[in-house]
Amino acid sequence: MSVYVDNARIPARVGRISARWSHLTADTKEELHAFASRIGLRRAWFQDKADLGGGPGVHWHYDVTDTKRREALAAGAVPIDLRQMGEIIRGRRDALKGRP
């Protein structure tokens, strides 16, 4: 099992926080929540929206600022790029559809 943090670094303002944001995800939701808690993320910040077609969400993650991204990496998260994040999401979607 692994926890991953991508290099999206998307500039955005969320509430009163202007920062560059990336995505923290993992092989399982349970592992993700445990890791997120260890680096100080609130469970309320977890994102698990349904797919555009109304199906179960496959892009579940926490958004993290650059500061939290560095903390995640220091705590053992695996750095990935956006292409690899896409592969993880496609893998989840394929698993839901019963594809190998």
SULWO-V773508 format. One line per field, one symbol per residue. ss: DSSP state (A for helix, B for strand, O for the rest). phi: phi as a letter, one per 30 degrees, with the letter a starting at -180 (. if undefined). psi: psi as a letter, one per 30 degrees, with the letter a starting at -180 (. if undefined). Layout:
ss: ???
phi: ???
psi: ???
This chain:
ss: OOBBBBOOOBBBBBOOBBBBBBBBBBOOAAAAAAAAAAOOOOAAABBOOOOOOOOOOOOOBBBBBAAAAAAAAAOOOBBBOAAAAAAAAAAAAAAAOOOO
phi: .bcbbdcehddacbicccaccbccbadbdddddddeddciddedddcbdddedjdedbcdacdbdedddddddddjdddbcdddddddddddddddcicd
psi: klkkklhehkklkjbgjklkklkkaleleeeeeeeeefggkkeffkkilllegflkkfhklkkkleeeeeeeeffgkkklleeeeeeeeeeeeeeeggk.
